[in-house]
Amino acid sequence: MSNDDSMFSHHEHALDKANEPCPECGSELTIKHGKSGAFWGCVSYPACAFTRPIVEHEKVEDQILAGSECPKCGHELAVKQGRYGMFIGCSNFPECHHIEDQNHHEDAGVNCPKCQKGELIERTSRYGKIFYSCDNYPKCKFIVNHPPVAGACQKCGFELLLKRNMSAGEKLQCAQKKCGHFQET
């Protein structure tokens, strides 16, 4: 190892250490990595389990929405901060757990092929991805990731097709995973 390499690794290692000692045991704090990302952790782990986020997030105070009313308990609604971002919920939390639905659910105009009672509606996941599921959830848990189209598969006869944008143009695909047959639009 050259002298330059050892200087670089020493400098890189210095960035992984905090400029302050662990408030619980006095040891050094270092950057650790977990399933939720990077964080500051004590080098004496497991003897000392102190951790702290790398970036401190400011807690935003709830902002009451004047003239709004919770449909469950009648208290005012408020803009709140949660683990997935901002949302509108009841100001009477934890007694009332009402949360306003922020995602506009657009009706796809297609009946659910699984329960035959509900309709498929467009929804947005907490990660911002669009998917389509039965409006009878949780009784019916049918879900597809592409826009549904009413019609039957030419190969197996399954009563739902999915609109797919392929490199060769737009095609329809059978929604039944076992079949997966493609046909022209």
C-alpha positions in Angstrom: 0.0 0.0 0.0 1.4 3.4 -1.0 1.6 6.3 1.3 -1.2 8.1 -0.7 -3.5 5.1 -0.2 -3.0 5.0 3.6 -3.7 8.8 3.8 -6.9 8.3 1.8 -8.2 5.4 3.9 -7.3 7.3 7.1 -9.2 10.4 5.9 -12.2 8.3 4.8 -12.3 6.6 8.2 -12.2 10.0 9.9 -15.4 11.0 8.2 -17.2 8.0 9.7 -16.6 9.3 13.3 -18.6 11.9 15.1 -16.9 14.9 16.8 -18.7 14.1 20.0 -18.6 11.2 22.5 -21.5 8.9 23.1 -23.8 10.6 25.7 -24.5 7.3 27.5 -21.0 5.7 27.8 -18.4 8.3 26.5 -17.1 6.0 23.7 -16.9 7.2 20.1 -19.9 7.5 17.8 -19.5 6.1 14.3 -21.7 5.7 11.2 -23.5 2.4 11.2 -25.8 1.0 8.5 -29.2 -0.7 9.1 -32.3 -1.7 7.1 -33.6 1.9 7.5 -30.4 3.5 6.3 -27.3 5.1 8.0 -27.3 6.3 11.6 -24.9 7.3 14.4 -24.1 4.4 16.7 -21.9 3.7 19.7 -18.7 1.7 19.0 -19.3 -0.1 22.3 -22.3 -1.9 20.9 -23.7 -4.3 22.2 -22.6 -3.1 25.7 -24.0 0.4 24.8 -27.0 0.5 22.3 -27.1 4.3 21.9 -28.2 5.4 18.4 -29.2 8.7 16.8 -30.3 9.7 13.3 -27.6 11.3 11.1 -29.9 14.2 10.2 -32.2 15.4 12.9 -35.7 16.0 11.6 -37.7 18.9 12.9 -41.0 17.9 14.4 -43.7 20.0 12.7 -46.5 21.1 15.0 -50.0 20.0 14.0 -51.8 22.8 12.0 -55.6 22.9 12.6 -57.7 23.3 9.5 -60.3 25.9 10.4 -63.8 24.9 9.4 -63.0 21.2 9.0 -64.7 18.5 10.9 -63.7 14.8 11.5 -66.5 12.6 10.1 -66.0 10.1 13.0 -65.9 12.2 16.1 -66.6 15.8 15.1 -63.3 17.4 16.2 -61.3 19.6 13.9 -59.0 18.1 11.3 -55.3 19.0 11.3 -52.3 18.7 9.0 -49.9 16.3 10.7 -46.5 14.8 10.1 -46.1 11.0 10.0 -43.4 8.5 9.1 -44.4 8.7 5.4 -44.8 12.5 5.2 -47.6 15.0 5.7 -51.2 13.9 6.0 -54.6 15.2 7.2 -56.0 13.5 10.3 -58.2 14.1 13.4 -56.9 16.5 16.0 -58.4 14.2 18.6 -55.7 11.5 18.1 -55.1 9.0 19.9 -58.8 8.8 20.8 -59.8 9.0 17.1 -57.7 7.5 14.3 -59.4 9.1 11.3 -57.1 9.9 8.4 -58.3 11.7 5.3 -57.8 9.8 2.0 -55.3 11.9 0.1 -55.1 9.7 -3.0 -57.7 10.4 -5.7 -59.1 7.0 -6.5 -60.1 7.0 -10.2 -62.6 4.3 -11.2 -61.1 2.1 -14.0 -64.6 1.1 -15.1 -63.7 -2.6 -15.0 -65.4 -5.2 -12.8 -63.2 -7.2 -10.5 -62.7 -10.7 -12.0 -62.0 -12.3 -8.6 -65.1 -11.4 -6.5 -67.4 -10.3 -9.4 -68.9 -7.7 -7.0 -66.5 -4.8 -6.9 -64.9 -2.6 -9.4 -61.2 -1.9 -10.0 -60.0 1.5 -8.9 -56.7 3.3 -9.3 -54.7 3.7 -6.1 -51.3 5.0 -5.2 -48.8 3.1 -2.9 -46.9 4.9 -0.2 -43.9 4.9 -2.6 -45.9 6.7 -5.3 -46.5 3.8 -7.6 -49.9 3.4 -9.2 -51.7 0.1 -9.0 -55.3 -1.1 -9.4 -57.3 -3.0 -6.9 -60.8 -4.0 -6.0 -62.9 -1.4 -4.2 -64.1 -4.2 -1.9 -60.7 -4.4 -0.1 -60.1 -6.0 2.4 -62.7 -8.6 1.5 -61.3 -8.9 -2.0 -57.5 -8.6 -2.4 -57.3 -8.6 -6.2 -54.5 -6.3 -7.5 -52.8 -5.6 -10.8 -49.9 -3.2 -11.6 -51.0 -2.1 -15.1 -54.2 -0.3 -16.3 -57.0 -2.9 -16.6 -59.1 -3.2 -19.7 -62.5 -5.0 -20.0 -62.3 -7.9 -22.3 -61.5 -11.6 -22.6 -58.1 -13.2 -23.3 -58.1 -14.8 -26.8 -56.1 -17.8 -25.4 -57.6 -18.7 -22.0 -60.8 -16.6 -21.9 -59.9 -14.8 -18.6 -62.2 -11.8 -18.2 -59.5 -9.1 -17.7 -56.7 -7.7 -19.9 -53.9 -5.3 -19.0 -52.7 -2.4 -21.1 -49.0 -2.6 -21.5 -46.6 -0.1 -23.2 -44.1 -2.3 -25.0 -41.1 -1.2 -27.2 -43.2 -2.5 -30.2 -46.2 -0.4 -29.2 -49.2 -0.7 -26.9 -50.4 -4.3 -26.4 -53.0 -6.1 -24.2 -51.9 -8.8 -21.9 -54.0 -11.4 -20.1 -54.2 -10.5 -16.4 -54.0 -14.2 -15.4 -50.4 -14.8 -14.5 -50.4 -18.4 -15.6 -51.4 -17.4 -19.1 -49.8 -14.0 -19.8 -50.8 -14.0 -23.4 -50.2 -10.8 -25.4 -52.6 -9.6 -28.1 -52.9 -6.5 -30.2 -55.1 -3.6 -29.0 
